[in-house]
């Protein structure tokens, strides 16, 4: 009976506090929408590299033609021709273009000459007579890349590797053609075999998912909705601590102490009510991810198929958040102390847990520390469920951690509260 009375009392206190209602429901909904919109571009930036590249073509031969065609075929690179090398350097340095590819005059012929020398040595070592007699070793053929000083390292690496791959493919074609030419020694008895390195092996890139037709990828919505939902759950400590300390200051807690019996129902009632509030927050935030985000031009939240696992994770996060809020409420003696420490600690736990930015982009030392944040346990479980379609067994370790954290904080809250009554 005491538990239900406490739940009803907490309900009345909450509905009579418009500021508390806004803090619990309206603010988190606005926050998740704003953060998803803000972080949408950076997430796309990481996943979809879009570059404008200057091509300074002083060669005007087959290599430059193949280079331009290969770069444009990627779909992520826009090639802009520029004849003046010095002007191209200035444009890249000023950040108007991310990079510039420079093909010097005679690059194609020089590369073909290197290919002839290589094949000539191979053919001669095989004992085959060839008209190839030039044995003068030439220096490596230069191909210059100029990068914007402010370019991201991953962009620079991707473009550099792409250019090297294109050159390697062109060289492979020329090596096969030159090998056939020198082995035939000018005779045309057999037609030459055409060679395309891309036909030798096809690399298929796809997400490892049970539903390959769906684009299950980490984006701003998939990250921010579960992340800021948990952040909002942990901020339940504001109304919880505020009401608890107010009761203590106004004497309500003293009157409860005078009633015979255990004080556990008081703690249990508060825990039960705010656990329900956290679950309501979760439902509202998930609804925003599914129905509101697409209206704003963002991706729709994909939940996966393990509904039981999602509910289990949500319940465990709600338990952890409520237990932490109770511990803050009973431990501190003034609202200022409780709310100051509580807000700062939740921000730190959320930052370490990957709410602000994904854990994988953090320094290694912070990635290690993040393993001790309850928000990281919950976020990792939601990511597994939403994107990897994980089984319940997969998320159980993190779920047990959250439930264990909840029980520890709940027991600590009861012990602290009991010690205050005795004293």
C-alpha positions in Angstrom: 0.0 0.0 0.0 2.9 2.4 0.8 4.4 1.7 -2.6 1.2 2.7 -4.4 0.8 5.7 -2.2 4.3 6.8 -3.0 3.8 6.3 -6.7 0.6 8.4 -6.7 2.3 11.1 -4.7 5.2 11.3 -7.1 2.7 11.4 -10.0 0.9 14.4 -8.5 4.2 16.2 -7.8 5.3 15.7 -11.4 2.1 16.8 -13.2 1.9 19.9 -11.0 5.4 20.8 -12.1 5.3 22.1 -15.7 9.1 22.8 -15.7 9.8 19.3 -14.6 7.5 17.9 -17.3 9.3 20.0 -19.9 12.7 18.9 -18.7 11.7 15.2 -18.8 9.7 15.1 -22.0 9.9 18.2 -24.2 13.6 19.0 -23.8 14.9 15.5 -24.7 12.6 15.3 -27.8 13.9 18.7 -29.0 17.5 17.7 -28.1 17.5 14.5 -30.1 16.1 16.3 -33.2 18.6 19.1 -33.0 21.5 16.8 -32.5 20.5 14.5 -35.3 20.2 17.4 -37.7 23.6 18.9 -36.5 25.5 15.6 -36.8 23.8 14.4 -40.0 26.5 16.1 -42.2 29.5 14.8 -40.2 28.1 11.3 -40.3 27.6 11.5 -44.1 31.0 13.1 -44.3 32.6 10.0 -42.7 30.7 7.5 -44.9 30.5 9.3 -48.3 33.7 10.9 -49.4 32.9 13.7 -51.9 35.9 15.4 -53.4 36.6 18.0 -56.1 39.9 17.3 -57.8 41.9 19.4 -60.2 43.5 17.5 -63.1 46.5 19.3 -64.6 47.0 17.4 -67.9 50.3 18.3 -69.5 50.6 14.8 -70.8 47.5 14.7 -73.1 48.0 11.1 -73.8 46.3 7.7 -73.0 47.3 7.7 -69.3 45.6 11.1 -68.6 42.5 9.9 -70.5 42.3 6.7 -68.5 43.0 8.6 -65.3 40.1 11.1 -65.8 37.7 8.3 -66.8 38.6 6.1 -63.8 38.3 9.0 -61.3 34.9 10.1 -62.5 33.7 6.5 -62.5 34.0 6.3 -58.7 31.0 8.6 -58.3 32.7 10.3 -55.3 35.1 12.5 -57.2 34.4 15.4 -59.5 37.3 16.1 -61.9 38.0 19.7 -63.0 40.6 20.3 -65.7 43.2 23.0 -65.2 46.0 23.8 -67.6 48.1 26.1 -65.3 50.1 24.2 -62.7 50.9 27.2 -60.6 47.3 28.3 -60.5 46.2 24.7 -59.6 48.6 24.8 -56.6 47.2 28.1 -55.4 43.6 26.9 -55.7 44.4 23.8 -53.7 46.4 25.7 -51.1 43.5 28.1 -50.7 41.1 25.2 -50.0 38.9 25.7 -53.1 39.8 22.2 -54.2 40.9 19.3 -52.0 43.6 18.0 -54.3 45.3 18.3 -57.6 46.7 15.5 -59.8 49.5 16.6 -62.1 50.5 14.5 -65.2 53.6 16.0 -66.6 54.4 16.1 -70.3 55.6 12.8 -71.7 54.3 10.7 -68.7 52.6 8.2 -70.8 55.6 7.6 -73.1 57.9 7.4 -70.1 55.8 4.8 -68.4 55.5 2.8 -71.6 59.3 3.0 -71.9 59.7 1.6 -68.3 57.2 -1.2 -69.3 59.2 -2.1 -72.4 62.4 -2.3 -70.3 60.8 -4.6 -67.8 59.3 -7.0 -70.3 62.5 -6.9 -72.4 64.5 -8.2 -69.4 61.9 -10.9 -68.7 61.8 -12.1 -72.4 65.6 -12.2 -72.7 65.9 -14.2 -69.5 63.5 -16.7 -71.1 65.9 -17.0 -74.1 63.6 -15.5 -76.6 65.1 -13.2 -79.2 63.6 -9.7 -79.2 64.3 -6.5 -81.1 64.3 -4.7 -77.8 67.9 -3.6 -77.3 67.6 -0.4 -75.1 69.4 -1.4 -71.9 69.7 2.1 -70.4 67.8 2.2 -67.1 65.4 5.2 -66.8 64.4 6.8 -63.6 60.9 6.3 -62.0 58.1 8.2 -63.7 56.8 11.1 -61.5 53.1 11.7 -60.9 52.5 14.6 -58.5 49.6 14.9 -56.1 49.0 18.2 -54.3 46.7 18.2 -51.2 44.9 21.0 -49.4 46.8 21.5 -46.1 43.5 21.2 -44.2 42.3 18.0 -45.9 41.3 15.1 -43.6 43.8 12.3 -43.3 41.3 9.7 -44.4 40.4 11.7 -47.6 44.1 12.1 -48.4 44.7 8.4 -47.9 41.7 7.4 -50.0 42.6 9.6 -52.9 46.3 8.6 -52.9 45.4 4.9 -52.8 42.9 5.4 -55.6 45.4 7.1 -57.9 47.9 4.3 -57.2 45.3 1.7 -58.1 44.5 3.5 -61.4 48.1 3.6 -62.4 48.6 0.0 -61.4 45.7 -1.1 -63.6 47.0 0.9 -66.6 50.5 -0.6 -66.1 49.0 -4.1 -65.9 47.3 -3.6 -69.3 50.5 -2.3 -70.9 52.6 -5.1 -69.5 50.3 -7.8 -71.0 50.3 -5.9 -74.4 54.0 -5.4 -74.4 54.6 -9.1 -73.4 52.5 -10.3 -76.3 54.2 -7.8 -78.7 57.8 -8.8 -77.8 57.1 -12.6 -77.7 55.6 -12.4 -81.2 58.6 -10.4 -82.5 56.5 -8.5 -84.8 54.7 -11.4 -86.3 50.9 -11.2 -86.4 50.0 -14.9 -86.7 47.8 -14.8 -83.5 45.5 -12.1 -82.5 46.5 -10.3 -79.3 44.5 -11.0 -76.2 42.8 -7.9 -74.7 43.2 -7.6 -71.0 41.2 -5.8 -68.4 42.4 -6.1 -64.8 38.9 -5.4 -63.5 37.6 -8.6 -65.1 40.1 -10.8 -63.1 38.4 -10.3 -59.8 35.3 -8.5 -58.6 35.3 -7.1 -55.0 31.7 -7.0 -53.7 31.1 -4.6 -50.9 28.1 -5.0 -48.7 27.0 -4.8 -45.1 27.0 -8.1 -43.1 23.3 -8.1 -42.4 20.5 -10.6 -42.4 18.6 -8.0 -44.4 21.0 -7.0 -47.2 18.4 -5.1 -49.1 18.0 -2.7 -46.2 20.6 -0.1 -45.7 21.6 -0.8 -42.1 24.4 1.6 -41.5 25.4 3.9 -38.6 24.0 7.4 -39.3 23.1 10.4 -37.2 19.6 9.0 -36.5 20.8 5.5 -35.6 23.4 7.0 -33.2 21.6 10.0 -31.7 18.1 8.5 -31.0 19.3 5.7 -28.6 22.2 7.8 -27.3 20.2 10.9 -26.3 17.3 8.7 -25.1 19.6 7.3 -22.5 21.0 10.7 -21.7 17.4 11.9 -21.0 16.7 8.8 -18.9 19.7 9.6 -16.7 18.5 13.2 -16.3 15.5 11.8 -14.4 17.6 12.6 -11.4 16.6 16.2 -11.6 12.9 15.9 -10.6 13.7 12.8 -8.5 16.4 14.5 -6.4 14.5 17.8 -6.3 11.3 16.2 -5.0 13.1 14.0 -2.5 15.2 16.8 -1.0 12.2 19.1 -0.9 10.3 16.5 1.1 13.2 16.3 3.5 13.4 20.0 3.9 9.7 20.6 4.3 9.3 17.8 6.9 7.4 15.3 4.9 10.2 12.8 5.2 10.2 13.3 9.0 6.4 12.4 9.2 7.1 9.3 7.1 9.9 8.3 9.6 7.4 8.5 12.4 5.2 5.9 10.7 6.2 2.5 12.0 7.5 0.0 9.5 10.3 -0.2 6.9 11.2 2.7 4.7 11.9 0.4 1.8 8.4 0.9 0.3 9.2 4.7 0.0 12.3 4.0 -1.9 10.6 1.2 -4.0 7.7 3.5 -4.8 9.9 6.3 -6.1 12.0 3.8 -8.0 8.9 2.3 -9.6 7.4 5.6 -10.7 10.5 7.0 -12.2 11.3 3.7 -13.9 7.9 4.1 -15.6 8.7 7.7 -16.6 12.0 6.5 -18.2 10.2 3.9 -20.2 7.7 6.5 -21.4 10.6 8.7 -22.4 12.0 5.7 -24.4 8.8 5.1 -26.3 8.4 8.8 -27.2 12.0 9.1 -28.4 11.7 6.0 -30.5 8.5 7.3 -32.0 10.3 10.5 -33.0 13.1 8.5 -34.6 10.6 6.5 -36.7 8.0 9.1 -37.6 9.5 12.6 -37.2 13.1 12.2 -38.4 12.0 11.2 -42.0 9.9 14.4 -42.2 13.0 16.4 -41.5 14.9 14.8 -44.4 16.8 12.4 -42.1 17.0 8.6 -42.1 14.2 6.6 -40.5 15.2 4.8 -37.3 15.7 1.1 -38.0 14.9 -1.0 -34.9 15.8 -4.5 -36.1 13.7 -7.5 -35.4 14.5 -8.4 -31.8 11.7 -6.6 -30.0 12.2 -8.5 -26.7 15.9 -7.6 -26.7 15.0 -3.9 -27.3 12.5 -3.9 -24.4 15.0 -5.8 -22.1 17.7 -3.2 -22.9 15.4 -0.3 -22.4 14.2 -1.7 -19.0 17.8 -2.3 -17.9 18.8 1.3 -18.8 15.7 2.7 -17.1 16.6 0.7 -14.0 20.2 2.0 -14.0 19.1 5.6 -14.6 16.5 5.5 -11.8 18.9 3.8 -9.4 21.5 6.4 -10.1 19.0 9.2 -9.6 17.9 7.8 -6.3 21.4 7.5 -5.0 22.1 11.1 -5.9 18.8 12.2 -4.2 19.5 10.4 -0.8 23.2 11.1 -0.6 23.2 14.9 -1.0 21.6 17.2 1.5 20.7 20.3 -0.7 19.2 20.5 -4.2 22.2 22.6 -5.3 24.6 19.9 -4.4 22.6 17.1 -5.9 21.7 18.8 -9.2 25.2 20.2 -9.7 27.0 16.9 -9.1 24.3 14.9 -10.9 24.3 17.0 -14.1 28.1 17.1 -14.3 28.4 13.4 -13.7 25.8 12.4 -16.3 27.5 14.6 -18.9 30.8 13.0 -18.1 29.3 9.5 -18.2 27.5 10.3 -21.5 30.7 11.7 -23.1 32.7 8.6 -22.1 29.8 6.4 -23.2 29.8 7.6 -26.8 26.7 9.8 -26.6 28.4 12.9 -28.0 30.6 11.1 -30.5 30.9 7.4 -31.3 33.4 5.5 -29.1 35.4 4.3 -32.1 36.6 7.9 -33.0 37.8 8.5 -29.4 41.5 8.2 -28.4 42.5 4.7 -27.2 42.7 5.7 -23.5 39.1 7.0 -23.6 37.9 3.9 -25.4 39.2 1.9 -22.5 37.6 4.2 -19.9 34.3 4.1 -21.8 33.9 0.4 -20.9 33.0 1.5 -17.4 30.2 3.9 -18.4 26.6 2.5 -18.0 25.6 4.6 -21.0 28.2 2.8 -23.1 26.7 -0.5 -22.1 23.3 0.6 -23.2 24.4 2.3 -26.4 26.4 -0.8 -27.4 23.4 -3.0 -26.9 21.1 -0.7 -28.9 23.7 -0.6 -31.7 23.9 -4.4 -31.7 20.1 -4.7 -31.8 19.3 -2.0 -34.3 22.2 -2.5 -36.8 23.5 -6.0 -36.3 20.1 -7.6 -35.5 21.7 -9.2 -32.5 20.2 -12.0 -30.5 19.1 -11.6 -26.9 22.1 -13.7 -25.8 24.5 -11.3 -27.4 23.3 -8.3 -25.4 22.9 -10.2 -22.0 26.4 -9.2 -20.7 25.7 -5.5 -21.1 22.2 -6.0 -19.7 23.5 -7.8 -16.6 26.0 -4.9 -16.1 23.1 -2.4 -16.2 20.9 -4.4 -13.9 23.8 -5.0 -11.5 24.5 -1.2 -11.5 20.9 -0.6 -10.8 20.8 -3.0 -7.8 24.0 -1.6 -6.4 22.7 2.0 -6.5 19.3 0.9 -5.2 20.8 -0.9 -2.2 23.2 1.9 -1.6 20.3 4.4 -1.7 18.3 2.3 0.8 21.3 2.0 3.2 22.1 5.7 3.0 18.4 6.6 3.6 18.2 4.2 6.5 21.4 5.6 8.1 19.9 9.1 7.8 16.7 7.9 9.6 18.7 6.3 12.5 20.9 9.4 12.9 
